[in-house]
Amino acid sequence: MKCSTKVLVKCKNGIHLRTASHLIGLLKGFNQKVWIRKGSLRIDARSILGILMLQAKKGTSLKLEAYGDKCSGAIETLRDFFNDKEVCFDEKEEF
């Protein structure tokens, strides 16, 4: 089974090391294979270096993909992550 959705990076500093680390931590409860796409680049969502390679700045559109049984749970968790203003940690700027 395949699940996917598109998200927008909303943090003014984009996805940096702390944000990427938090994202990876959220996936620990899932066994599904999860990928993040930016254009033609596809990276493993559990790879901190891969996430940083995306160079996802504010306004960047990403496609999230998960494969396996109950893949919708992983996708919903990641979608919620990207829609949560707390993900930006101590950034003062609003979404």
Sine and cosine of phi, psi and omega as CSV:
sin_phi,cos_phi,sin_psi,cos_psi,sin_omega,cos_omega
0.00,0.00,0.59,-0.80,0.02,-1.00
-0.84,-0.55,0.69,-0.72,0.08,-1.00
-0.79,-0.62,0.56,-0.83,0.03,-1.00
-0.42,-0.91,0.34,-0.94,0.08,-1.00
-0.35,-0.94,0.29,-0.96,0.07,-1.00
-0.95,-0.33,0.58,-0.81,0.03,-1.00
-0.71,-0.71,0.29,-0.96,0.03,-1.00
-0.87,-0.49,0.72,-0.69,0.06,-1.00
-0.97,0.25,0.84,-0.54,-0.11,-0.99
-0.95,-0.32,-0.26,0.97,-0.03,-1.00
-0.95,0.31,0.68,-0.73,-0.06,-1.00
-0.88,0.48,-0.46,0.89,0.03,-1.00
-0.99,-0.11,0.13,0.99,0.01,-1.00
0.93,0.36,-0.36,-0.93,0.02,-1.00
-1.00,-0.04,0.93,-0.37,0.01,-1.00
-0.93,-0.37,-0.12,-0.99,-0.12,-0.99
-0.84,0.53,-0.72,0.69,-0.04,-1.00
-0.91,0.41,-0.67,0.75,0.04,-1.00
-0.90,0.44,-0.70,0.71,0.00,-1.00
-0.89,0.46,-0.66,0.75,0.01,-1.00
-0.89,0.46,-0.66,0.75,0.03,-1.00
-0.90,0.44,-0.68,0.73,0.01,-1.00
-0.86,0.52,-0.72,0.69,0.00,-1.00
-0.89,0.46,-0.64,0.77,0.03,-1.00
-0.87,0.50,-0.58,0.81,0.02,-1.00
-0.91,0.42,-0.46,0.89,-0.06,-1.00
-0.99,0.11,-0.11,0.99,-0.03,-1.00
-0.87,0.50,-0.46,0.89,-0.02,-1.00
-1.00,0.08,0.07,1.00,-0.06,-1.00
-0.86,-0.51,0.64,-0.77,0.03,-1.00
-1.00,-0.09,-0.17,0.99,-0.06,-1.00
-0.93,0.38,0.47,-0.88,0.14,-0.99
-0.98,0.20,0.80,-0.60,-0.07,-1.00
-0.80,-0.59,0.73,-0.68,-0.02,-1.00
-0.83,-0.56,0.45,-0.89,0.15,-0.99
-0.85,-0.53,0.75,-0.66,0.02,-1.00
-0.92,-0.40,0.67,-0.75,0.18,-0.98
-0.74,-0.67,0.96,-0.27,-0.11,-0.99
0.89,0.46,-0.80,-0.60,-0.01,-1.00
-1.00,0.00,-0.09,1.00,0.00,-1.00
-1.00,0.10,0.81,-0.59,0.02,-1.00
-0.83,-0.56,0.82,-0.58,-0.03,-1.00
-0.81,-0.59,0.41,-0.91,0.09,-1.00
-0.95,0.31,0.81,-0.58,-0.05,-1.00
-0.93,0.38,-0.16,0.99,0.04,-1.00
-0.99,-0.14,0.11,0.99,-0.01,-1.00
-0.97,-0.23,0.93,-0.37,-0.02,-1.00
-0.89,0.45,-0.64,0.77,0.03,-1.00
-0.92,0.40,-0.62,0.78,0.04,-1.00
-0.88,0.47,-0.70,0.71,0.00,-1.00
-0.89,0.46,-0.69,0.73,0.01,-1.00
-0.92,0.40,-0.53,0.85,0.05,-1.00
-0.89,0.46,-0.43,0.90,0.02,-1.00
-0.89,0.45,-0.43,0.90,-0.06,-1.00
0.74,0.67,0.77,0.64,-0.07,-1.00
-0.99,0.16,0.96,-0.27,0.02,-1.00
-1.00,-0.04,0.15,-0.99,0.05,-1.00
-0.81,0.58,0.73,-0.68,0.01,-1.00
1.00,-0.06,-0.13,0.99,0.00,-1.00
-0.94,0.33,0.73,-0.68,0.08,-1.00
-1.00,-0.03,0.77,-0.64,0.02,-1.00
-0.82,-0.57,0.53,-0.85,0.11,-0.99
-0.94,-0.33,0.80,-0.60,0.04,-1.00
-0.98,-0.18,0.73,-0.68,0.00,-1.00
-0.75,-0.67,0.66,-0.75,0.08,-1.00
-0.71,-0.71,0.57,-0.82,-0.01,-1.00
-0.80,-0.60,0.69,-0.72,0.06,-1.00
0.80,-0.60,0.11,-0.99,0.04,-1.00
-0.88,0.48,0.63,-0.78,0.03,-1.00
0.84,0.54,0.57,0.82,-0.01,-1.00
-0.91,0.42,-0.37,0.93,-0.03,-1.00
-0.89,0.45,-0.51,0.86,0.03,-1.00
-0.89,0.45,-0.68,0.73,0.02,-1.00
-0.91,0.41,-0.68,0.73,0.00,-1.00
-0.90,0.43,-0.69,0.72,0.01,-1.00
-0.89,0.46,-0.65,0.76,0.02,-1.00
-0.89,0.46,-0.71,0.70,0.01,-1.00
-0.93,0.36,-0.64,0.77,0.03,-1.00
-0.88,0.48,-0.69,0.72,0.03,-1.00
-0.89,0.46,-0.62,0.79,0.05,-1.00
-0.85,0.53,-0.75,0.67,-0.03,-1.00
-0.95,0.30,-0.34,0.94,0.01,-1.00
-1.00,-0.09,0.00,1.00,-0.05,-1.00
-1.00,-0.10,0.88,-0.48,-0.03,-1.00
-0.91,0.41,-0.34,0.94,0.04,-1.00
-0.93,0.37,-0.33,0.94,0.02,-1.00
-0.88,0.48,-0.44,0.90,-0.02,-1.00
-0.98,0.19,-0.03,1.00,0.04,-1.00
0.85,0.53,-0.89,-0.45,-0.15,-0.99
-0.99,-0.11,0.30,0.95,0.06,-1.00
-0.92,0.38,0.73,-0.68,-0.07,-1.00
-0.99,0.12,-0.42,0.91,-0.05,-1.00
-0.94,0.33,0.68,-0.73,0.07,-1.00
-0.96,0.28,0.28,-0.96,0.06,-1.00
-0.87,0.50,0.00,0.00,0.00,0.00
